[in-house]
Amino acid sequence: MKRYLLFISHSYSYSMLRPIQAEIRRRGDDCAWFVEEETCPNMLTSDEKQLKSIEEAIAYNPLACIVPGNWVYDFIPGIKVHTFHGYPIQKRFEKVDDHFEIREWFDIYCTAGPSCTPTFKQLEAKHKYFKVYETGGPKIDAFFDPTLPPETPRKRPCILYAPTFSRSVTSADAMLPVIGRLAETRDWDWHILLHPKLPAKTFDAYRALASQHSNIEFVEVNEGVLTYRKTDLMLADSSSVILEYMILDKPVVTFNNSHPGPHILNVTVPDKVGDAIVEALQP
């Protein structure tokens, strides 16, 4: 029996690794989780095996460590496998997308598709110490699951706000008063999903906002398609979750998107956000 370690340091990793866990189990192999609880809430279920110390992780002696983040402890045994938690969208205006940064932790990079595989293949040829395989994003398989039940009917539109964390492009500070006003003046519900790398003060501010409005719900963990299907529209900035949301054929409104195009409704003035949402809800 082969053993695999699922290594996570941020809450967005659960929806990426659980499909891999299901496939490992289907093959009759074993897997265990190591959760960096300083940076990630423990959301494991009773049937998921957790290794609670570095010593346990080393003793587990996995064939491979599978990681949706940017780093992993190099002294844990096993091949280090990187599964990506985002997409190459150049959200920070950089000349070379940091999606392609080689951080020297991994033996294998599993790419999500042809938007990034050729560049990683070039990096594989240049560095010569890792391999690249185009596997697709395991998180996305659930979007096409034919057994998904129909979405629960909603009495009124529900908007998912999902900003990125990058200081140069995040809309989190600008949208706080905007969402507060819209919650009071528009007949909409809101779900707030913050990137786990945003500052604690930002989390505190949005949790406080949710506590003040019955039509705002703070979402602790992004469960992928299960989270997205509870809403009708996404408000974001330059976050790569935009791409995931659009797979469901749902509209996206952005504030100061770094690479706007006809696939989104982008606004650059906070007071225009409400009107853009109205337009997007009537495509």
C-alpha positions in Angstrom: 0.0 0.0 0.0 1.3 3.4 -1.0 1.1 6.4 1.4 0.6 10.0 0.4 0.8 13.1 2.6 -1.6 16.0 1.8 0.2 19.2 3.0 -1.8 22.4 3.5 -1.1 25.8 4.9 -4.2 27.7 3.6 -7.9 27.0 3.8 -8.3 27.1 0.0 -6.4 23.8 -0.2 -9.2 21.5 1.1 -11.2 21.7 -2.1 -8.1 21.0 -4.1 -6.9 18.0 -2.2 -10.1 16.2 -1.4 -10.6 15.0 -5.0 -7.0 13.6 -4.9 -7.8 11.9 -1.5 -10.8 10.3 -3.1 -8.7 8.9 -6.0 -6.0 7.6 -3.6 -8.6 5.8 -1.6 -10.2 4.4 -4.7 -6.9 2.8 -5.6 -6.7 1.2 -2.2 -3.9 3.3 -1.0 -3.5 5.5 2.2 -3.3 9.2 2.7 -2.9 11.5 5.6 -3.1 15.3 6.2 -0.6 17.7 7.7 -2.3 21.0 8.5 -0.2 24.1 9.3 -2.7 25.2 11.9 -0.9 28.5 12.5 -2.1 29.7 9.1 -5.0 27.3 8.3 -8.1 26.3 10.2 -8.5 22.6 10.8 -11.5 21.6 8.7 -10.8 17.9 8.6 -13.7 15.4 9.0 -13.7 12.4 11.3 -12.8 10.0 8.5 -9.7 12.0 7.4 -6.4 11.0 9.0 -4.4 13.9 10.5 -0.7 13.8 11.4 -0.4 16.3 14.2 3.4 16.8 14.4 6.4 16.9 12.1 7.7 13.7 13.8 4.5 11.9 12.8 4.8 13.2 9.2 8.4 11.9 9.0 7.4 8.6 10.5 4.5 8.2 8.1 7.2 8.0 5.3 5.0 9.0 2.4 5.8 8.1 -1.2 4.9 11.7 -2.1 3.8 15.0 -0.4 1.1 16.7 -2.5 1.0 20.5 -2.0 -1.3 23.2 -3.3 0.9 26.0 -1.8 4.3 27.4 -2.5 6.4 25.5 -0.1 6.8 22.3 1.9 9.3 21.0 4.5 12.1 19.4 2.5 12.9 17.0 5.3 9.6 15.2 5.1 10.2 12.0 3.1 8.8 11.6 -0.4 8.5 13.2 -3.8 7.3 16.8 -3.5 4.4 17.4 -5.8 3.0 20.9 -6.5 -0.6 21.2 -7.5 -1.5 24.8 -8.3 -4.0 26.9 -6.3 -4.4 29.6 -9.0 -4.0 30.4 -12.6 -1.6 32.6 -14.7 -3.6 35.8 -15.0 -0.8 38.4 -14.4 -2.9 40.1 -11.7 -0.1 42.3 -10.4 0.8 43.9 -13.8 4.2 42.1 -13.8 6.0 41.3 -17.0 6.4 37.6 -16.0 3.5 36.1 -14.0 4.7 34.9 -10.6 2.7 31.8 -11.3 5.9 30.6 -13.1 8.3 31.3 -10.2 10.4 28.3 -9.4 10.9 28.2 -5.6 13.1 25.1 -5.6 10.8 23.0 -3.3 9.3 20.6 -5.8 10.2 17.6 -7.8 7.0 17.6 -9.9 4.7 20.4 -11.1 1.2 19.3 -12.1 -0.2 22.0 -14.3 -3.9 22.9 -14.8 -3.8 23.2 -18.6 -2.3 24.6 -21.8 -2.3 28.2 -20.4 0.7 27.3 -18.3 2.1 23.9 -19.4 4.4 25.2 -22.2 6.1 27.7 -20.0 6.7 25.1 -17.3 8.1 22.7 -19.9 10.6 25.4 -20.9 11.5 25.8 -17.2 11.8 22.0 -16.9 14.4 22.0 -19.7 16.2 24.9 -18.2 16.5 23.7 -14.6 16.6 20.0 -15.2 15.8 18.9 -11.7 12.0 18.6 -11.8 9.3 17.2 -14.1 6.1 18.8 -15.4 2.9 17.0 -16.1 -0.4 18.5 -17.4 -2.9 16.9 -15.0 -5.7 19.5 -15.0 -6.9 21.1 -11.7 -8.5 18.4 -9.5 -10.7 21.0 -7.8 -12.4 21.7 -11.2 -13.5 18.1 -11.7 -16.3 18.7 -9.2 -17.7 21.5 -11.4 -18.7 18.8 -14.0 -20.0 16.2 -11.6 -23.3 15.0 -13.1 -24.6 13.9 -9.6 -24.6 17.5 -8.3 -28.1 18.4 -7.2 -29.9 21.4 -8.6 -29.1 24.7 -6.9 -31.4 25.7 -4.1 -33.8 28.4 -5.3 -33.1 31.8 -3.9 -35.7 34.4 -3.0 -33.4 37.2 -4.1 -30.0 37.6 -5.8 -27.0 36.5 -3.8 -23.6 38.1 -4.5 -20.2 36.5 -3.7 -17.5 39.0 -2.9 -14.1 37.4 -3.3 -11.1 39.7 -3.3 -7.5 38.7 -3.8 -4.7 39.5 -1.2 -2.1 41.2 -3.3 -1.7 44.7 -2.0 -1.3 46.3 -5.4 -4.6 45.1 -6.7 -6.9 44.0 -3.8 -10.2 45.7 -3.5 -10.8 44.7 0.1 -10.4 48.1 1.7 -12.3 50.0 -1.1 -15.3 47.6 -1.1 -15.9 47.5 2.6 -18.0 50.7 2.7 -19.5 50.0 -0.7 -20.8 46.6 0.4 -22.1 48.1 3.6 -24.1 50.7 1.6 -25.4 48.2 -0.9 -26.5 45.8 1.9 -28.6 48.6 3.2 -30.0 49.9 -0.1 -30.4 46.9 -2.4 -32.5 43.8 -2.1 -29.6 41.5 -2.3 -27.9 38.9 -0.1 -24.1 38.8 0.2 -21.5 36.1 0.9 -18.0 37.4 1.9 -15.1 35.1 1.0 -11.7 36.6 1.8 -8.4 35.3 0.7 -6.6 33.7 3.7 -3.5 35.8 3.1 -5.4 39.1 3.7 -4.5 40.9 7.0 -6.3 40.0 10.2 -7.7 43.5 10.4 -9.4 43.0 7.1 -11.0 39.8 8.4 -12.1 41.6 11.5 -13.7 44.4 9.6 -15.7 42.1 7.3 -16.8 39.9 10.1 -18.0 43.0 11.9 -19.8 44.1 8.8 -21.5 40.7 8.6 -22.6 40.9 12.2 -24.3 44.2 11.5 -26.4 43.1 8.5 -28.7 40.1 8.4 -28.2 39.9 4.6 -24.4 39.4 4.8 -22.8 36.1 5.6 -19.1 35.6 6.2 -17.8 32.4 4.5 -14.9 30.9 6.4 -13.6 28.4 3.8 -13.8 28.3 0.0 -15.3 24.9 -0.8 -15.1 25.5 -4.5 -18.1 24.6 -6.5 -20.2 24.1 -3.4 -19.5 27.7 -2.3 -20.0 29.2 -5.8 -23.3 27.5 -6.4 -24.9 29.3 -3.5 -24.6 32.6 -5.3 -25.7 34.3 -8.5 -22.8 36.7 -9.2 -19.2 37.3 -8.2 -17.8 40.7 -7.2 -14.0 40.6 -7.3 -10.9 42.5 -8.4 -8.1 40.5 -10.1 -8.4 37.2 -8.2 -8.0 34.0 -10.2 -11.2 32.6 -8.6 -12.9 34.7 -11.3 -12.0 31.9 -13.8 -13.4 29.2 -11.6 -16.7 31.1 -11.1 -17.2 31.7 -14.8 -17.0 27.9 -15.4 -20.6 27.9 -13.9 -21.7 30.4 -16.6 -22.3 33.1 -13.9 -21.5 36.8 -14.4 -18.5 38.6 -12.7 -18.2 42.3 -11.8 -14.7 43.5 -11.0 -13.3 46.6 -9.4 -10.0 47.8 -11.0 -9.2 44.5 -12.7 -5.6 44.5 -14.0 -6.5 42.9 -17.3 -10.1 43.7 -18.1 -11.9 42.2 -21.1 -15.4 41.4 -22.5 -15.7 38.4 -20.2 -16.3 40.7 -17.1 -18.0 44.0 -16.2 -15.1 46.1 -14.8 -15.6 49.4 -13.0 -13.0 51.8 -11.7 -15.2 54.0 -9.5 -16.6 52.5 -6.3 -20.0 54.2 -6.7 -20.5 52.4 -10.1 -20.3 48.9 -8.5 -24.0 48.7 -7.7 -25.1 49.7 -11.2 -22.7 47.1 -12.7 -24.2 44.4 -10.5 -27.7 45.4 -11.6 -26.6 45.1 -15.3 -24.8 41.8 -14.7 -27.9 40.3 -13.0 -29.8 41.0 -16.2 -27.4 39.7 -18.9 
